[in-house]
């Protein structure tokens, strides 16, 4: 479990960062006298026209229509030279293929952030991004098409309520860290005594190589707690990028721990100045008990799943993209006594646009 002393060690480290280096306070006083607060409002929207051309659930097969999968509206305010706040709201239409509810806004981010004078370290308090898959999502680059593997298969959350610290471990910014101590209940309300600790260490090399190791430890969940470890390796060049990711999670249950493994690999390349192509493949090595709860793409819980997506990214304008793509999930090694589920096949016309930037 995440021991109480671990929390105090983390708070102590954060406090040291906040105190800063000797003489820094005088520099702050000078800069604050000439500082002008600033406000920035921006956001983005993405969604699809989808067709469930094939699905293991006959009630879903054949469904089609327009869907908005995310609307972001972000408010950033610079309070002082080293202090800023962010409030971000999110809305989306239900992805369970049964609800006809209208979109309901939720708070995605709500935090205050301190940045060091050097700009190499920051500390955030509130509902803020976790270290779990931020780097992976940035390199994948197509959240508008699909979530990254740990997000899609519900291995964690992109947000949590707590205190986090991130920054650079060397003057060149090659080695980076992101640590967080939080409730472990995403952006929801805390309801148990357990907490979650997360840490990601990243190498971002000028050659285009990016490597990351990540681990978390959580207790107090309904199934007794869980731990996750992840390793990822990427390469970025001017005209494309490739990535490989592996994750293992243990979910603790009384006398019967559950183990889950995922491998994800992807690539993207420029075809012309306005058209890119992308391709991704994920392999789940055990049936996913939360598969039917995945929004917009429910997956069978009775067999191992192989996921693939491929498509084109057409930049109509810099901030407006049209992305025809096809998602597929095919199954193998079903549980004893269960037939192999039918393949899920979902052609989609995805749209994405940003504003306020």
HELIX and SHEET records of a PDB file:
HELIX    1   1 UNK A    4  UNK A   19  1                                  16    
HELIX    2   2 UNK A   24  UNK A   33  1                                  10    
HELIX    3   3 UNK A  134  UNK A  140  1                                   7    
HELIX    4   4 UNK A  149  UNK A  152  1                                   4    
HELIX    5   5 UNK A  291  UNK A  293  5                                   3    
SHEET    1   A17 UNK A  38  UNK A  54  0                                        
SHEET    2   A17 UNK A  64  UNK A  80 -1                                        
SHEET    3   A17 UNK A  83  UNK A  91 -1                                        
SHEET    4   A17 UNK A 106  UNK A 115 -1                                        
SHEET    5   A17 UNK A 121  UNK A 129 -1                                        
SHEET    6   A17 UNK A 159  UNK A 168 -1                                        
SHEET    7   A17 UNK A 175  UNK A 182 -1                                        
SHEET    8   A17 UNK A 196  UNK A 204 -1                                        
SHEET    9   A17 UNK A 209  UNK A 219 -1                                        
SHEET   10   A17 UNK A 225  UNK A 237 -1                                        
SHEET   11   A17 UNK A 240  UNK A 251 -1                                        
SHEET   12   A17 UNK A 258  UNK A 270 -1                                        
SHEET   13   A17 UNK A 275  UNK A 284 -1                                        
SHEET   14   A17 UNK A 304  UNK A 317 -1                                        
SHEET   15   A17 UNK A 320  UNK A 332 -1                                        
SHEET   16   A17 UNK A 344  UNK A 355 -1                                        
SHEET   17   A17 UNK A  38  UNK A  54 -1                                        
END                                                                             
